[in-house]
Amino acid sequence: TQLDVVDPAAGLCVIGHTYDGGVSLDDGGLFRCRNIQLGQTGMSGDGSITVDGGMVRALDVLTVGAVGGGGSGLVWMENNALVATNGTYITPNGVITGTGTLAVGFLGLQNDGTLAPGITVHYPLNSLAAPQSPNADATMAISGTLTIGPSGQVSIPLIGNEAGLYGSLAVTGSAALDGVLALNFSQGYAPKQGDTFTFLTATNGLTGTFDSVKINGLMPGFEYDLTIIDGQLVLEALNDGVAQRRLYLPLIRR
């Protein structure tokens, strides 16, 4: 299935305007437009694109979220999804998440919202059993440059310390860091002293640093060292983390 909305003189596809709007692509699907806008300034409608093995192509720019306030934007990627643009901008109320490849062309990717690489773990039919082997290629790839703004956030899920059990970014160009690194531990997982995690690699080098690191899902007291080594952002656990326990209240029927 293919949807082409390309005007050589202009061309703008707005998803989410007065009301919410969404586009969903399955494997083999293609959505192509000159400029794609998810959410619109001054409007309340949210815009979203789900790319499940398909391809989104913006010949110029993809803007995720409304610039200057308005509807939010979301791009959800999975199953070798490809989003190819000449440039991508994630506004403060925009999110790109999941697994796949962002080919961001000459203008690169500017993140002032949330960039959340996902993980792909397959569970057996018996949900009480341990997960099957994860995909080693569960990182989100960015073909081009990545610039994280002061309001930007990189949100990382972690359910283990092996490749594929935590989200990571692989950038073919350079990456400039700023904003917040959020580490979201879940499913009862807590790191052990000496565990290391490579969250981001950039072929042409890393510059800058995150302003802050937020730890979610662990009890206070977890200590770590965050360093840049040969174009890689690596976190090492300096002590054993303790997973937060969820408090379940009994249901009382009256």
HELIX and SHEET records of a PDB file:
SHEET    1   A 5 GLN A   2  VAL A   5  0                                        
SHEET    2   A 5 LEU A  30  CYS A  33  1                                        
SHEET    3   A 5 MET A  55  VAL A  64  1                                        
SHEET    4   A 5 ASN A  35  LEU A  38  1                                        
SHEET    5   A 5 LEU A  12  ILE A  15  1                                        
SHEET    1   B 6 GLN A   2  VAL A   5  0                                        
SHEET    2   B 6 LEU A  30  CYS A  33  1                                        
SHEET    3   B 6 MET A  55  VAL A  64  1                                        
SHEET    4   B 6 GLY A  73  ILE A  90  1                                        
SHEET    5   B 6 GLY A  47  ASP A  52  1                                        
SHEET    6   B 6 GLY A  21  LEU A  25  1                                        
SHEET    1   C 9 GLN A   2  VAL A   5  0                                        
SHEET    2   C 9 LEU A  30  CYS A  33  1                                        
SHEET    3   C 9 MET A  55  VAL A  64  1                                        
SHEET    4   C 9 GLY A  73  ILE A  90  1                                        
SHEET    5   C 9 GLY A  94  ALA A 103  1                                        
SHEET    6   C 9 THR A 114  PRO A 117  1                                        
SHEET    7   C 9 GLN A 153  LEU A 158  1                                        
SHEET    8   C 9 VAL A 180  PHE A 185  1                                        
SHEET    9   C 9 SER A 212  ASN A 216  1                                        
SHEET    1   D 8 GLN A   2  VAL A   5  0                                        
SHEET    2   D 8 LEU A  30  CYS A  33  1                                        
SHEET    3   D 8 MET A  55  VAL A  64  1                                        
SHEET    4   D 8 GLY A  73  ILE A  90  1                                        
SHEET    5   D 8 LEU A 109  ASN A 111  1                                        
SHEET    6   D 8 LEU A 146  ILE A 148  1                                        
SHEET    7   D 8 ALA A 175  LEU A 177  1                                        
SHEET    8   D 8 LEU A 206  GLY A 208  1                                        
SHEET    1   E10 GLN A   2  VAL A   5  0                                        
SHEET    2   E10 LEU A  30  CYS A  33  1                                        
SHEET    3   E10 MET A  55  VAL A  64  1                                        
SHEET    4   E10 GLY A  73  ILE A  90  1                                        
SHEET    5   E10 GLY A  94  ALA A 103  1                                        
SHEET    6   E10 MET A 140  SER A 143  1                                        
SHEET    7   E10 LEU A 169  VAL A 171  1                                        
SHEET    8   E10 THR A 196  ALA A 202  1                                        
SHEET    9   E10 GLN A 232  ALA A 237 -1                                        
SHEET   10   E10 TYR A 224  ILE A 229 -1                                        
END                                                                             
